[in-house]
Amino acid sequence: MDTHPQYMRRLQMSHNVFGQPSIMDARMILTTTALESRQWEEYALGNAAIQTGIPHQTLSRLLRIHWAWIAPMSNWVYRPAFMRE
């Protein structure tokens, strides 16, 4: 589970009066987290393109192929952690 302070704050705010998260709050958290992950991926791809000299589009295509075909067969790498590093 992610222990990032913003995530924890969103999680705490998403509970209703009975202590259960509402459907809309859960959707908001998932959407926000997905957008944040996408931004981290773009940032990581840009840095990798600069460091390796491989064009951004080529690097993006290679990683999409990896996540679609190779990663599901050998589930060794957690994608969000890989893209953050």
NUFIPA-729815 format. One record per residue (C-alpha): residue in one letter; y, x, z; residue number from 1. Coordinates in steps of 0.2 Angstrom, whole numbers, plus 5000, padded with zeros to 4 digits. Layout:
<atom aa="A" c2="Y" c1="X" c3="Z" i="NUM"/>
...
//
This chain:
<atom aa="M" c2="5000" c1="5000" c3="5000" i="1"/>
<atom aa="D" c2="5017" c1="5006" c3="4996" i="2"/>
<atom aa="T" c2="5027" c1="5011" c3="5011" i="3"/>
<atom aa="H" c2="5044" c1="5013" c3="5002" i="4"/>
<atom aa="P" c2="5058" c1="5006" c3="5013" i="5"/>
<atom aa="Q" c2="5065" c1="4995" c3="5000" i="6"/>
<atom aa="Y" c2="5048" c1="4988" c3="4997" i="7"/>
<atom aa="M" c2="5045" c1="4984" c3="5015" i="8"/>
<atom aa="R" c2="5063" c1="4976" c3="5016" i="9"/>
<atom aa="R" c2="5059" c1="4965" c3="5001" i="10"/>
<atom aa="L" c2="5042" c1="4961" c3="5009" i="11"/>
<atom aa="Q" c2="5049" c1="4956" c3="5026" i="12"/>
<atom aa="M" c2="5063" c1="4945" c3="5017" i="13"/>
<atom aa="S" c2="5050" c1="4936" c3="5007" i="14"/>
<atom aa="H" c2="5041" c1="4927" c3="5021" i="15"/>
<atom aa="N" c2="5045" c1="4909" c3="5024" i="16"/>
<atom aa="V" c2="5047" c1="4900" c3="5041" i="17"/>
<atom aa="F" c2="5029" c1="4900" c3="5044" i="18"/>
<atom aa="G" c2="5027" c1="4919" c3="5041" i="19"/>
<atom aa="Q" c2="5019" c1="4916" c3="5024" i="20"/>
<atom aa="P" c2="5027" c1="4923" c3="5007" i="21"/>
<atom aa="S" c2="5033" c1="4909" c3="4996" i="22"/>
<atom aa="I" c2="5027" c1="4909" c3="4977" i="23"/>
<atom aa="M" c2="5044" c1="4912" c3="4971" i="24"/>
<atom aa="D" c2="5047" c1="4927" c3="4983" i="25"/>
<atom aa="A" c2="5031" c1="4934" c3="4978" i="26"/>
<atom aa="R" c2="5035" c1="4933" c3="4960" i="27"/>
<atom aa="M" c2="5052" c1="4941" c3="4963" i="28"/>
<atom aa="I" c2="5044" c1="4956" c3="4972" i="29"/>
<atom aa="L" c2="5031" c1="4958" c3="4958" i="30"/>
<atom aa="T" c2="5044" c1="4957" c3="4945" i="31"/>
<atom aa="T" c2="5056" c1="4969" c3="4954" i="32"/>
<atom aa="T" c2="5042" c1="4982" c3="4957" i="33"/>
<atom aa="A" c2="5036" c1="4981" c3="4939" i="34"/>
<atom aa="L" c2="5054" c1="4984" c3="4933" i="35"/>
<atom aa="E" c2="5056" c1="4999" c3="4945" i="36"/>
<atom aa="S" c2="5039" c1="5006" c3="4939" i="37"/>
<atom aa="R" c2="5045" c1="5004" c3="4921" i="38"/>
<atom aa="Q" c2="5061" c1="5014" c3="4925" i="39"/>
<atom aa="W" c2="5051" c1="5028" c3="4933" i="40"/>
<atom aa="E" c2="5040" c1="5029" c3="4918" i="41"/>
<atom aa="E" c2="5054" c1="5031" c3="4906" i="42"/>
<atom aa="Y" c2="5062" c1="5044" c3="4917" i="43"/>
<atom aa="A" c2="5046" c1="5053" c3="4918" i="44"/>
<atom aa="L" c2="5043" c1="5052" c3="4900" i="45"/>
<atom aa="G" c2="5061" c1="5059" c3="4896" i="46"/>
<atom aa="N" c2="5058" c1="5074" c3="4908" i="47"/>
<atom aa="A" c2="5041" c1="5077" c3="4901" i="48"/>
<atom aa="A" c2="5048" c1="5077" c3="4883" i="49"/>
<atom aa="I" c2="5062" c1="5089" c3="4888" i="50"/>
<atom aa="Q" c2="5049" c1="5101" c3="4897" i="51"/>
<atom aa="T" c2="5036" c1="5101" c3="4884" i="52"/>
<atom aa="G" c2="5046" c1="5100" c3="4868" i="53"/>
<atom aa="I" c2="5036" c1="5085" c3="4862" i="54"/>
<atom aa="P" c2="5046" c1="5070" c3="4855" i="55"/>
<atom aa="H" c2="5048" c1="5056" c3="4867" i="56"/>
<atom aa="Q" c2="5040" c1="5043" c3="4855" i="57"/>
<atom aa="T" c2="5025" c1="5054" c3="4853" i="58"/>
<atom aa="L" c2="5023" c1="5057" c3="4871" i="59"/>
<atom aa="S" c2="5024" c1="5039" c3="4875" i="60"/>
<atom aa="R" c2="5011" c1="5034" c3="4861" i="61"/>
<atom aa="L" c2="4999" c1="5047" c3="4868" i="62"/>
<atom aa="L" c2="5001" c1="5040" c3="4886" i="63"/>
<atom aa="R" c2="4999" c1="5022" c3="4880" i="64"/>
<atom aa="I" c2="4983" c1="5027" c3="4871" i="65"/>
<atom aa="H" c2="4977" c1="5036" c3="4887" i="66"/>
<atom aa="W" c2="4980" c1="5022" c3="4899" i="67"/>
<atom aa="A" c2="4973" c1="5009" c3="4887" i="68"/>
<atom aa="W" c2="4957" c1="5018" c3="4882" i="69"/>
<atom aa="I" c2="4953" c1="5034" c3="4893" i="70"/>
<atom aa="A" c2="4959" c1="5029" c3="4910" i="71"/>
<atom aa="P" c2="4949" c1="5012" c3="4911" i="72"/>
<atom aa="M" c2="4933" c1="5022" c3="4908" i="73"/>
<atom aa="S" c2="4936" c1="5035" c3="4921" i="74"/>
<atom aa="N" c2="4947" c1="5027" c3="4934" i="75"/>
<atom aa="W" c2="4952" c1="5044" c3="4942" i="76"/>
<atom aa="V" c2="4971" c1="5043" c3="4941" i="77"/>
<atom aa="Y" c2="4982" c1="5030" c3="4949" i="78"/>
<atom aa="R" c2="4995" c1="5027" c3="4936" i="79"/>
<atom aa="P" c2="5011" c1="5023" c3="4946" i="80"/>
<atom aa="A" c2="5008" c1="5039" c3="4956" i="81"/>
<atom aa="F" c2="5005" c1="5049" c3="4940" i="82"/>
<atom aa="M" c2="5021" c1="5043" c3="4933" i="83"/>
<atom aa="R" c2="5031" c1="5047" c3="4948" i="84"/>
<atom aa="E" c2="5025" c1="5065" c3="4950" i="85"/>
//
